[in-house]
Amino acid sequence: MNRLPAALSVLLAAAALGAQATTVTYAIDPMHTYPSFEADHMGGVSTWRGKFDNTQGTVTLDREAGTGTVDIRIDPNSIDYGLAAMNKAARSDELLDTAKYPRAAYKGKLEGFADGKPTRVVGTLELHGVTRPVTLDIRKFKCMPHPMLKRELCGADAYATINREDFGMPAGKDWGFDMKVDLRIQIEAIATQ
């Protein structure tokens, strides 16, 4: 008879521990998330800066367990240098070839948690029909109650450097253009519940 209450206590304790580990899903706020980049122009003459205006996706986060995921979709057609002629050139087959490759995506796992905050995302970037590993360095991360929506809002600034030639976009290499592209990504996401 005494075994039943002891077994029941163990089951209830296990259920309580399982309930404490909470994974929260956040929807990317497209009005506050703009992957941006810096790329060389003419072999060091200047640095061109641009961003993508259309980003969607989700982030999951379990701060207690120190786990989470990132799943981002970017519309390459939404590239914006602030100059229509450059936007058109970037969409052409010379660079992004958006007619052939109408999407870009980043998927990864949040890692390196310190005080409940991730310090990096280890994942893959799909761009121009090529998928390669890319690790994002998270330099800023904060969560707080959204003042209007009354749900949790999280934001981060993430950084990485890629080689665009690795993604099949060597335009300008013969003229001395540096193939490095610095990614500077600000992201805000709102808890779905």
Backbone as CSV, one residue per row, in Angstrom:
resi,resn,N_x,N_y,N_z,CA_x,CA_y,CA_z,C_x,C_y,C_z
1,MET,0.798,-1.200,0.000,0.000,0.000,0.000,0.848,1.275,0.000
2,ASN,1.966,1.257,0.721,2.816,2.447,0.786,3.519,2.724,-0.530
3,ARG,3.636,1.722,-1.385,4.321,1.928,-2.662,3.529,2.827,-3.601
4,LEU,2.229,2.740,-3.593,1.406,3.542,-4.492,1.579,5.043,-4.229
5,PRO,1.472,5.534,-3.002,1.694,6.961,-2.786,3.112,7.402,-3.158
6,ALA,4.116,6.548,-2.898,5.485,6.919,-3.254,5.631,7.032,-4.768
7,ALA,5.071,6.075,-5.504,5.130,6.123,-6.970,4.378,7.336,-7.492
8,LEU,3.234,7.619,-6.883,2.442,8.773,-7.294,3.219,10.068,-7.045
9,SER,3.936,10.142,-5.924,4.744,11.327,-5.616,5.837,11.533,-6.659
10,VAL,6.480,10.429,-7.061,7.523,10.518,-8.079,6.948,11.012,-9.391
11,LEU,5.795,10.491,-9.790,5.159,10.920,-11.043,4.760,12.391,-10.987
12,LEU,4.203,12.814,-9.855,3.798,14.222,-9.728,5.019,15.149,-9.752
13,ALA,6.095,14.726,-9.104,7.320,15.536,-9.117,7.890,15.638,-10.527
14,ALA,7.884,14.526,-11.269,8.376,14.539,-12.653,7.513,15.441,-13.525
15,ALA,6.198,15.380,-13.324,5.289,16.236,-14.105,5.528,17.707,-13.782
16,ALA,5.777,18.010,-12.498,6.037,19.400,-12.116,7.330,19.903,-12.732
17,LEU,8.369,19.062,-12.749,9.631,19.462,-13.378,9.441,19.693,-14.866
18,GLY,8.682,18.832,-15.527,8.422,18.989,-16.959,7.656,20.261,-17.252
19,ALA,6.762,20.637,-16.345,5.964,21.844,-16.554,6.809,23.097,-16.413
20,GLN,7.906,23.033,-15.637,8.742,24.206,-15.443,9.545,24.557,-16.696
21,ALA,9.929,23.567,-17.466,10.675,23.831,-18.699,9.689,24.337,-19.735
22,THR,9.762,25.620,-20.044,8.787,26.236,-20.933,9.470,26.806,-22.163
23,THR,9.073,26.302,-23.306,9.554,26.861,-24.559,8.508,27.853,-25.053
24,VAL,8.948,29.068,-25.281,8.058,30.124,-25.760,8.352,30.345,-27.239
25,THR,7.302,30.499,-28.034,7.447,30.793,-29.459,7.184,32.275,-29.683
26,TYR,8.055,32.896,-30.464,7.959,34.316,-30.782,7.838,34.471,-32.292
27,ALA,6.950,35.348,-32.725,6.812,35.667,-34.149,7.667,36.887,-34.458
28,ILE,8.448,36.795,-35.520,9.274,37.920,-35.954,8.367,39.104,-36.278
29,ASP,8.736,40.263,-35.782,8.007,41.490,-36.096,8.624,42.093,-37.361
30,PRO,7.939,41.975,-38.512,8.536,42.451,-39.770,8.710,43.972,-39.829
31,MET,8.047,44.700,-38.946,8.192,46.156,-38.921,9.437,46.600,-38.143
32,HIS,10.073,45.644,-37.446,11.245,45.981,-36.635,12.401,45.017,-36.851
33,THR,12.372,44.262,-37.938,13.431,43.301,-38.226,13.938,43.532,-39.643
34,TYR,15.183,43.938,-39.754,15.763,44.231,-41.062,17.190,43.706,-41.139
35,PRO,17.377,42.538,-41.768,18.758,42.094,-41.992,19.470,43.112,-42.881
36,SER,20.583,43.616,-42.410,21.323,44.598,-43.202,22.728,44.074,-43.454
37,PHE,23.416,44.740,-44.371,24.732,44.261,-44.778,25.608,45.418,-45.220
38,GLU,26.908,45.172,-45.208,27.904,46.114,-45.714,28.797,45.346,-46.673
39,ALA,29.009,45.896,-47.859,29.815,45.207,-48.867,30.743,46.211,-49.556
40,ASP,31.903,45.735,-49.927,32.910,46.554,-50.598,32.435,46.996,-51.981
41,HIS,32.825,48.210,-52.366,32.579,48.701,-53.716,33.897,49.160,-54.316
42,MET,34.230,48.604,-55.456,35.406,48.988,-56.239,36.726,48.769,-55.493
43,GLY,36.814,47.640,-54.777,38.086,47.282,-54.146,38.550,48.254,-53.088
44,GLY,37.625,48.753,-52.284,37.992,49.621,-51.167,37.710,51.092,-51.375
45,VAL,37.129,51.465,-52.520,36.799,52.880,-52.753,35.741,53.350,-51.760
46,SER,34.730,52.493,-51.521,33.686,52.828,-50.562,33.024,51.545,-50.073
47,THR,32.132,51.701,-49.114,31.363,50.577,-48.583,29.894,50.830,-48.862
48,TRP,29.261,49.889,-49.555,27.832,49.982,-49.823,27.081,49.319,-48.683
49,ARG,25.993,49.949,-48.278,25.149,49.415,-47.217,23.734,49.241,-47.733
50,GLY,23.105,48.159,-47.313,21.728,47.911,-47.710,21.032,47.035,-46.684
51,LYS,19.752,46.772,-46.951,18.961,45.937,-46.056,17.887,45.220,-46.854
52,PHE,17.270,44.265,-46.205,16.117,43.575,-46.785,14.884,44.030,-46.024
53,ASP,13.857,44.463,-46.748,12.675,45.054,-46.135,11.586,44.055,-45.773
54,ASN,11.712,42.799,-46.195,10.643,41.833,-45.941,11.228,40.572,-45.307
55,THR,10.980,40.422,-44.011,11.493,39.290,-43.241,10.356,38.703,-42.412
56,GLN,10.295,37.375,-42.349,9.297,36.674,-41.552,9.978,35.533,-40.817
57,GLY,9.283,34.961,-39.846,9.827,33.782,-39.201,9.459,33.674,-37.744
58,THR,10.097,32.706,-37.074,9.829,32.444,-35.670,11.135,32.182,-34.925
59,VAL,11.059,32.427,-33.626,12.135,32.100,-32.706,11.492,31.339,-31.557
60,THR,12.135,30.266,-31.107,11.690,29.604,-29.883,12.785,29.795,-28.850
61,LEU,12.371,29.853,-27.581,13.332,30.133,-26.522,12.878,29.475,-25.231
62,ASP,13.778,28.729,-24.623,13.580,28.192,-23.280,14.780,28.644,-22.469
63,ARG,14.616,29.729,-21.736,15.743,30.310,-20.993,16.238,29.387,-19.880
64,GLU,15.304,28.678,-19.222,15.699,27.758,-18.144,16.596,26.649,-18.668
65,ALA,16.216,26.063,-19.809,16.976,24.950,-20.378,18.183,25.430,-21.189
66,GLY,18.203,26.710,-21.534,19.291,27.234,-22.360,19.241,26.700,-23.776
67,THR,18.023,26.689,-24.350,17.842,26.190,-25.712,16.932,27.125,-26.495
68,GLY,16.969,26.965,-27.804,16.076,27.739,-28.661,16.433,27.538,-30.116
69,THR,15.553,28.028,-30.976,15.753,27.902,-32.414,15.416,29.220,-33.098
70,VAL,15.946,29.364,-34.300,15.665,30.519,-35.148,15.308,29.990,-36.528
71,ASP,14.223,30.494,-37.092,13.788,30.100,-38.434,13.315,31.373,-39.141
72,ILE,14.158,31.914,-40.008,13.909,33.205,-40.645,13.816,33.033,-42.164
73,ARG,12.848,33.700,-42.772,12.707,33.723,-44.222,12.813,35.173,-44.693
74,ILE,13.648,35.369,-45.711,13.916,36.718,-46.228,13.544,36.750,-47.703
75,ASP,12.885,37.815,-48.112,12.541,38.015,-49.518,13.667,38.812,-50.179
76,PRO,14.513,38.159,-51.005,15.624,38.880,-51.641,15.165,40.023,-52.546
77,ASN,13.942,39.943,-53.061,13.403,41.022,-53.885,13.214,42.313,-53.098
78,SER,13.216,42.212,-51.774,12.992,43.396,-50.942,14.305,44.123,-50.625
79,ILE,15.381,43.783,-51.330,16.671,44.434,-51.091,16.554,45.937,-51.328
80,ASP,17.190,46.704,-50.455,17.091,48.160,-50.557,18.427,48.805,-50.189
81,TYR,19.097,49.339,-51.200,20.337,50.091,-51.006,20.061,51.585,-50.816
82,GLY,18.821,51.989,-51.046,18.520,53.412,-51.062,18.764,54.030,-52.426
83,LEU,18.996,53.194,-53.442,19.246,53.652,-54.808,18.603,52.648,-55.766
84,ALA,17.608,53.087,-56.519,16.842,52.183,-57.382,17.723,51.424,-58.374
85,ALA,18.708,52.081,-58.958,19.574,51.423,-59.942,20.372,50.289,-59.296
86,MET,20.839,50.509,-58.066,21.596,49.466,-57.371,20.680,48.321,-56.952
87,ASN,19.452,48.638,-56.529,18.481,47.593,-56.186,18.223,46.695,-57.390
88,LYS,18.054,47.317,-58.561,17.798,46.559,-59.791,18.984,45.662,-60.142
89,ALA,20.188,46.189,-60.007,21.382,45.398,-60.304,21.524,44.226,-59.329
90,ALA,21.207,44.464,-58.047,21.319,43.397,-57.050,20.303,42.285,-57.289
91,ARG,19.129,42.626,-57.809,18.092,41.610,-58.090,18.397,40.816,-59.360
92,SER,19.266,41.336,-60.216,19.558,40.699,-61.503,20.408,39.442,-61.311
93,ASP,20.645,38.739,-62.424,21.453,37.516,-62.356,22.927,37.809,-62.061
94,GLU,23.289,39.085,-62.034,24.656,39.464,-61.673,24.939,39.174,-60.189
95,LEU,23.894,39.298,-59.336,24.081,39.056,-57.906,23.041,38.065,-57.379
96,LEU,21.935,38.553,-56.836,20.970,37.676,-56.160,20.138,36.810,-57.093
97,ASP,19.930,37.264,-58.343,19.120,36.525,-59.314,17.789,36.113,-58.693
98,THR,17.020,37.113,-58.266,15.788,36.849,-57.527,14.713,36.152,-58.358
99,ALA,14.800,36.258,-59.679,13.836,35.528,-60.520,14.052,34.023,-60.369
100,LYS,15.296,33.612,-60.246,15.620,32.188,-60.115,15.616,31.730,-58.657
101,TYR,16.024,32.625,-57.738,16.125,32.289,-56.318,15.292,33.292,-55.505
102,PRO,13.977,33.070,-55.440,13.086,34.063,-54.833,13.042,34.053,-53.305
103,ARG,13.867,33.239,-52.665,13.858,33.244,-51.206,15.255,33.022,-50.652
104,ALA,15.430,33.510,-49.447,16.631,33.249,-48.662,16.141,32.837,-47.275
105,ALA,16.929,32.059,-46.563,16.480,31.589,-45.250,17.679,31.360,-44.337
106,TYR,17.423,31.529,-43.055,18.420,31.193,-42.040,17.740,30.344,-40.978
107,LYS,18.344,29.197,-40.662,17.836,28.319,-39.605,18.986,27.970,-38.680
108,GLY,18.726,28.036,-37.378,19.792,27.718,-36.453,19.302,27.453,-35.053
109,LYS,20.264,27.142,-34.177,19.989,26.876,-32.771,20.681,27.935,-31.926
110,LEU,19.953,28.432,-30.934,20.511,29.382,-29.984,21.452,28.627,-29.046
111,GLU,22.634,29.196,-28.817,23.633,28.524,-27.989,24.377,29.536,-27.128
112,GLY,25.242,29.004,-26.269,26.111,29.848,-25.445,25.349,30.713,-24.466
113,PHE,24.333,30.172,-23.815,23.510,30.960,-22.894,24.322,31.411,-21.686
114,ALA,24.143,32.660,-21.308,24.724,33.234,-20.100,23.644,34.089,-19.451
115,ASP,23.306,33.791,-18.219,22.240,34.505,-17.505,20.923,34.475,-18.280
116,GLY,20.606,33.337,-18.897,19.345,33.178,-19.619,19.321,33.814,-20.995
117,LYS,20.474,34.333,-21.450,20.532,35.004,-22.759,21.469,34.251,-23.700
118,PRO,21.023,33.981,-24.937,21.929,33.326,-25.898,22.993,34.309,-26.379
119,THR,24.172,33.766,-26.698,25.259,34.613,-27.193,25.593,34.334,-28.655
120,ARG,24.990,33.274,-29.223,25.240,32.979,-30.636,24.115,32.105,-31.189
121,VAL,24.038,32.098,-32.528,23.148,31.191,-33.242,24.025,30.395,-34.201
122,VAL,23.964,29.088,-34.100,24.734,28.220,-34.985,23.748,27.613,-35.970
123,GLY,23.934,27.930,-37.255,22.962,27.459,-38.225,23.458,27.508,-39.648
124,THR,22.502,27.550,-40.570,22.827,27.584,-41.996,22.066,28.721,-42.671
125,LEU,22.742,29.331,-43.639,22.147,30.376,-44.462,21.937,29.819,-45.857
126,GLU,20.709,29.929,-46.346,20.393,29.571,-47.733,20.260,30.876,-48.508
127,LEU,21.126,31.058,-49.505,21.154,32.288,-50.282,21.608,31.962,-51.698
128,HIS,20.903,32.470,-52.685,21.281,32.273,-54.078,21.376,30.780,-54.429
129,GLY,20.485,29.984,-53.827,20.435,28.551,-54.112,21.527,27.732,-53.444
130,VAL,22.304,28.348,-52.564,23.402,27.661,-51.871,23.130,27.717,-50.373
131,THR,23.376,26.608,-49.680,23.218,26.560,-48.223,24.580,26.286,-47.593
132,ARG,24.966,27.172,-46.667,26.272,27.045,-46.003,26.124,27.343,-44.509
133,PRO,27.033,26.778,-43.694,26.995,27.103,-42.264,27.382,28.554,-42.012
134,VAL,26.620,29.192,-41.138,26.912,30.566,-40.717,26.561,30.669,-39.239
135,THR,27.506,31.141,-38.434,27.258,31.381,-37.012,27.091,32.873,-36.796
136,LEU,26.009,33.235,-36.133,25.738,34.633,-35.800,26.186,34.902,-34.366
137,ASP,26.899,35.973,-34.164,27.343,36.416,-32.849,26.291,37.380,-32.315
138,ILE,25.644,37.029,-31.204,24.616,37.904,-30.613,25.303,38.838,-29.632
139,ARG,25.325,40.121,-29.966,26.014,41.098,-29.117,25.073,41.815,-28.154
140,LYS,23.790,41.788,-28.466,22.798,42.409,-27.598,21.565,41.520,-27.582
141,PHE,20.972,41.292,-26.418,19.759,40.485,-26.311,18.975,40.969,-25.104
142,LYS,17.685,41.208,-25.314,16.846,41.683,-24.208,15.405,41.253,-24.429
143,CYS,14.753,40.854,-23.353,13.314,40.576,-23.382,12.632,41.468,-22.343
144,MET,11.406,41.877,-22.655,10.635,42.732,-21.756,9.160,42.653,-22.138
145,PRO,8.267,43.070,-21.261,6.852,43.114,-21.642,6.636,44.208,-22.698
146,HIS,5.930,43.853,-23.776,5.602,44.863,-24.794,4.591,45.820,-24.168
147,PRO,4.852,47.133,-24.198,3.977,48.072,-23.493,2.552,48.145,-24.037
148,MET,2.355,47.818,-25.315,1.010,47.914,-25.881,0.340,46.549,-26.027
149,LEU,1.104,45.536,-26.412,0.515,44.223,-26.688,0.392,43.349,-25.449
150,LYS,1.083,43.733,-24.354,1.020,42.998,-23.092,1.485,41.546,-23.234
151,ARG,2.387,41.328,-24.170,3.063,40.032,-24.328,4.557,40.304,-24.318
152,GLU,5.340,39.240,-24.115,6.779,39.434,-24.056,7.339,39.776,-25.433
153,LEU,8.244,40.727,-25.443,8.959,41.169,-26.634,10.435,40.894,-26.402
154,CYS,11.087,40.254,-27.363,12.527,40.025,-27.285,13.195,40.641,-28.506
155,GLY,14.385,41.145,-28.293,15.138,41.732,-29.393,16.603,41.382,-29.292
156,ALA,17.279,41.433,-30.424,18.703,41.107,-30.457,19.376,41.824,-31.614
157,ASP,20.681,41.990,-31.469,21.537,42.430,-32.563,22.523,41.303,-32.809
158,ALA,22.567,40.816,-34.053,23.432,39.688,-34.399,24.352,40.080,-35.548
159,TYR,25.548,39.493,-35.559,26.584,39.862,-36.520,27.253,38.610,-37.091
160,ALA,27.664,38.693,-38.336,28.467,37.646,-38.975,29.131,38.248,-40.205
161,THR,30.127,37.566,-40.715,30.754,37.933,-41.978,30.720,36.702,-42.869
162,ILE,30.242,36.890,-44.106,30.210,35.784,-45.062,31.047,36.164,-46.286
163,ASN,31.365,35.172,-47.075,32.040,35.382,-48.349,30.991,35.150,-49.435
164,ARG,30.622,36.185,-50.168,29.543,36.038,-51.151,29.923,35.115,-52.304
165,GLU,31.211,34.963,-52.565,31.638,34.027,-53.595,31.269,32.588,-53.204
166,ASP,31.275,32.296,-51.900,30.866,30.976,-51.418,29.404,30.680,-51.756
167,PHE,28.637,31.736,-51.990,27.223,31.593,-52.337,26.988,31.793,-53.842
168,GLY,28.051,31.707,-54.624,27.927,31.787,-56.078,27.687,33.174,-56.623
169,MET,28.183,34.206,-55.925,27.994,35.587,-56.367,29.337,36.329,-56.422
170,PRO,30.200,36.007,-57.391,31.526,36.628,-57.451,31.584,37.944,-58.237
171,ALA,30.442,38.566,-58.513,30.429,39.791,-59.319,31.430,40.813,-58.776
172,GLY,32.250,41.360,-59.663,33.222,42.383,-59.294,34.555,41.847,-58.806
173,LYS,34.669,40.550,-58.621,35.931,39.987,-58.115,37.089,40.316,-59.051
174,ASP,36.869,40.235,-60.360,37.928,40.528,-61.330,38.357,41.994,-61.296
175,TRP,37.530,42.864,-60.725,37.874,44.289,-60.620,38.452,44.628,-59.248
176,GLY,38.652,43.589,-58.418,39.250,43.813,-57.112,38.275,43.991,-55.964
177,PHE,36.979,43.769,-56.210,36.007,43.868,-55.124,36.329,42.812,-54.056
178,ASP,36.262,43.190,-52.795,36.401,42.238,-51.696,35.110,41.424,-51.621
179,MET,35.217,40.124,-51.491,34.044,39.249,-51.472,33.382,39.163,-50.097
180,LYS,34.012,39.740,-49.076,33.431,39.707,-47.731,32.201,40.593,-47.652
181,VAL,31.183,40.094,-46.957,29.978,40.870,-46.679,29.726,40.775,-45.181
182,ASP,29.654,41.926,-44.533,29.357,41.959,-43.102,27.854,42.048,-42.907
183,LEU,27.315,41.099,-42.153,25.887,41.087,-41.840,25.673,41.753,-40.491
184,ARG,24.693,42.610,-40.431,24.304,43.309,-39.208,22.789,43.160,-39.116
185,ILE,22.328,42.328,-38.200,20.909,41.969,-38.194,20.257,42.395,-36.886
186,GLN,19.275,43.267,-36.995,18.481,43.599,-35.818,17.192,42.795,-35.938
187,ILE,16.738,42.277,-34.811,15.546,41.448,-34.823,14.707,41.757,-33.596
188,GLU,13.412,41.840,-33.801,12.463,41.922,-32.690,11.398,40.871,-32.944
189,ALA,10.979,40.199,-31.873,9.979,39.139,-31.987,9.059,39.188,-30.779
190,ILE,7.789,38.874,-31.013,6.759,38.989,-29.980,6.207,37.603,-29.664
191,ALA,6.086,37.296,-28.374,5.544,36.010,-27.948,4.153,35.812,-28.567
192,THR,3.920,34.609,-29.068,2.632,34.344,-29.743,1.499,34.127,-28.755
193,GLN,1.805,33.887,-27.495,0.755,33.714,-26.466,1.058,34.560,-25.257
